[in-house]
Every structure is written in structure tokens, then in C-alpha cells.
Amino acid sequence: MCNSDRLEYIRAIDLSGTPRQITEQPPEADAGEVFDQAKNQAQIVGSGIFSFVKGVDSNIREAISDSAMLAQLVANKKANAAKKPLEWFSEYARVLQNVGWTLQDSQWTDYSTSGKAAEVGAKVIEIVTAALSPAAGALTIIKSVVDVLTAMQPNSLWLTLFSRESQFARVAKFQIGLVENGPEDDVFVSLVGCVIEAKSDITQVLVFKFRQANATFKANSNKVSINRTSLTELGPAIRTKIRAYQADYLSSIAEI
């Protein structure tokens, strides 16, 4: 698919009827940090936690965040995440592919009984380490973001937004993304999707003890490549499409 076809696809997306749940933003929220190429930063994008490594252009960070949000909005409209989380992820991935993310074919793996981690957050780090083999610095960034979110108070804006979009009684689904510069004109996103299905209600998903609850823990890991030029060209159209939902689905930007 060429960029002109991708633009037509983006413009044809109909988000009418897409679920909206207004998140109360504090008055100072708009005065927070903006994307900064010179810093390691992170943002909650609905049920996704995206980290950006120092050196990634600010406009690329914004376009990645907006693309992920668009994919979630479309998936929310087309699939019931509480009942069919894997179907939700299929819709999510389809949108990302249609806006220029090159996802490899990868299968869902059941990690319920493998490894040593007992809590969801620790298991995510274990999976990222084994599946994507990130550089030590990149792994530290992912771990820092998971640790920060895990330590937040239940009423914090970041955790409120993430919990609202990731937890559905006995089912939870979320994404972890790490964005880095690649060779030539590419950007790489290490992307891990996770689904937890439990026999009891899930609370504070990242500290949920899935083994103690006899819950299943499945993950799908992918090393995604995106052409920088293509993403830059599509960015304005994607932002226009999701603009009305930004306050509902995007957190402030934090330095990590």
C-alpha cells in the first residue's frame, strides 16, 4: 500500500459511535512536558505504555502515539475487548499495518507456567528480555516505566487511564511499546501485546499475581519497522482523525 492509499484509508475511517469516557485532567495537565528528542520519555496511550528512546524525533514520537491511539479507537469500535481480547488485538494490528507499520507474523504464546515471575509487570519484563533481546539501556527504560506505573496511587491520572482501557473484570489486555531509531530512514518499535484471563476480578493489572489466581497469561511480541518519511507524511491526517479523543485517551508525557 502506498502513502496515497494509506491517506485514503485514514480519511475513510468512521469513528462515530466509538466509546468515549472523559478522563478528568487536572488544570495543569496541558502545561506538562512535551515530546523532546533529547530525552527518554513515556506516555500512556489508552491501554498502551509507549517509551521513546533519546534521539527519536519529536514529530515521530507524536505520530507513533497518534497511530497507536487510532488503532485502539478502531479496535474499540469493532471488537469487544472484554469478551474477545484476541479479536481486539487483530483489529488493532490491522489498523497499524494499514497506516504503515510493518508487523511480522507472530503467534500468541501462553506464558502462564513458564519463567519465574509471578506478577504481571515482572512477567512483561521477562518476556521483553527473552523475545526481543533489547539493548541494556532500552530494557532499563521499559523496566523504569513499568516500575513507575506500578508504584502509582490508584487515583493517579496515568493509572486511571491505563486501568480504564486495560481492565475488564476478569480480562485484561494491554501493550508495551519501545520506540528507537533504526538504520537509514526506519524507526523500530518493540511491541508486546498481553492478555490475562482470570477466574476472579483483576485489579491493578501490573501487580496482579496471575499464578496465584490461576490466570492465563498470553503475549504476542513483535519487532516493528516503520518508514520515517512515510510516518511523517501520514502524521497530520492521523492527528486530525483522533483529535477529538486525545483528552480521553492520551496521558501527559513524562521523562524517564
N, C-alpha and C positions, 0 to 999 in steps of 0.2 A: 504494500500500500504506500503510495507516495504522499507527500505532505498535503497536496491539494485535496486528495481523497480523505485524509485524516481531518482536515478542516471541515469538510462537508459532514463527516461523521459527528464531529463535536457540535457543530451548529444544529444538527438534526436531533440531538438528544433532548428529550422532553422530561424535565424534572418535576412537572406539575404533579402534585399528589405525593411527592417524596416526603417521608416523615420529617418533621421539624420539631425540635424540642429546645426551646430557648434556654441557653445557659446564662445565668446571671453573672455578667462580667463586672468586676469592681471598677470604679470610676477611673483609676489609674492604669487600667489594662492597656489602653491604646498608647500610653506613654512608655511602654516597656521596650525591651530590646528589639531591634530589627535584625534581619539576616546580615551577617558580617563575614565576608570571605576570610578575614584574618583570625576567626575564632572557631573552636569546636562548639557547635550549638545543637539543640534538640527542640522538637516541637511535638505535641500531641495532635494527631490528625485523626479525629474520630476514634476508632479503635486501633489506630496505628501509633507506634512510637518511632519517630524518624530522627536519626542523628546525622549530622553533617560534619565531615572532617575538614579541618582547616585547609584552605586552598580552593575549596569548591565555590565557584562564583555565586554571588548573592542572588542573581536572577535565575540561576539554575536551581538553587535551593527552593526558591519560591515556586518555580514551575514543577519541581518534583512533588512538593507539598500539595499544590493545587491538583496535580494529576491524580495523586492518591486519594484526595478528597472527592474528586469527580467519580472515580471508580467506586468509592464507597456509597456515594449518593445513588448511583445507578443500581448497584447491588442491593441496597436497602429497598429500592422500589420493586425489584424483580424477584427477590428471594426472601424467604422468612429465615433469618439467621438463627432464631430460637429453636426452630424445628428442623431446618436443613442447612446447617452451617457449611458443609462442604459444597452444597449448591451455591451458597452465597459467595464462597471463595471462587468458584468457577466464573460467576458473573463479574466479580472484582477483577480477576485476571484477564478476562476477555476485554474489558474496557482498557486496561493498561496496555494490552497488546495493540489495540486499535488506535492508541494515541502515541505509539512508537516505542514502547518498552519491549525489548526482546527477551521474553521469558523462555527458558529451556523447559522441555517436557520433564516433569518430575512428579513422583508419586508421594502420596501421604504415607508416612511411616508411623507405626504405633510405638511410642517410646515409654509406655506405661510401666514396663518392668525392666527396662534397660538402664544402665548407669546407676549413679549413687544419689543423685539429687532427689529430694522429697518434696520441695516447694516448687511452684511453677516458675518463679523468677530464676531460681538457681538452675532449673532444668533448661530454661531458654538459653542461658549462657553455655551450658554443657552442649546443647545442640548446635549452637552457632559455632562453637570451637571445633566440634567434630566435623560438621557438614561443610562449612565454608572456609575453614582454615584462615581466618583473618590475621593480619599482622598484629603484633602485640599491642601496638598503640591503638589500633581500631577496636580490638577486643576490650581494651580498657575503657574506651568511650561507651561502648554498648553496656558494659557492666555498670558504669557510673550512672547512666540514665535509668537502668532497671533499679539500682540501689536507691536513687533519689525518689523515684515514683513509689517504691515500696515503703519508704520511710515517711511519706507524706501523710498528713492527717486526713481522715475520711471526708471532711468537708472542704478540702483544698480544691481550687478550680481545676487543676490538672487532673487530679484523681476523680473528681466528679464527672468530668467529661469522658475520661477513659472508661470508667466503670459503666456509665450510661450506655456507651456504644459497644462494650465488650461483654457484659454480663447479662444473661437472660435466665434467671432462676438456676436451673441445673445444667445449663450450657454456657460456655464462654468461648469467644473467638477473638483473636487479635493478631496484629502484625508487628514485627520488629524490622526496621529498615536502617541500614547504614549506607550513607552516600559518600563516594570517594571519586576523585578524578581518575580516569583511566588513560591509556595511551592514545596518542593522536587526538581525535575530537570526541572521544567517548567519555561517558560518565558511567560508573558502575554502582549498582545498588545491591547490596547483600540483603536479601529479603526472606524472612522466615514467617510463615503463617502458622498459627497454633489453634487447636480446637480441644477443649476439655469438655467431657460429658460425664456428669456425676449423678449419683443416686440421691444426693441431698443438695440443698441450695448452695451456690458458690458465692462467697463473699470475699472482697479484696483479692481478686484473682491472682495477683503476683505472689502473694504469700499463702495461697491455698495449698494445703498439703494433700495433693492428689492421690498419693499412695495410701495414706491413712483413710481417705474417703473411698478407696477402691474405684477411683475415677479413671477413665481412659484419657490419655494424653497423646494426641496426634500432631505431627508437624510436617510442613512442606517447605523445603529450603531451596532457594534459587539465587543464582548469581546473574543479575540482570544488567544488560548493557543498553545504553540509550545514547543516541547521537546528539551531541551538544547543540549543533546548529539546528537540527530538526526540533528539539525541545524548545529552543529559544523562539523559533518561529511560531510554534503552536501555543506557547505560554499565554499570550494575551487573549486568545479565543477561549482557552480553558478557564482563565480567571473571570472573564465575562460571564461564562456559563454558571460558575459556582458562587459568584459574588454575593448573592442574597443569602447564602447559607454559611458564610465564613464565620460569623459571630457564634453560630450554633455548633460548629464542628472543629474549629481551629483554636488551639491554646495560644498563650503568649509564647515567645521564643526565649529559651534560656541558654546561658553559657554553661558549658560542662567541662 
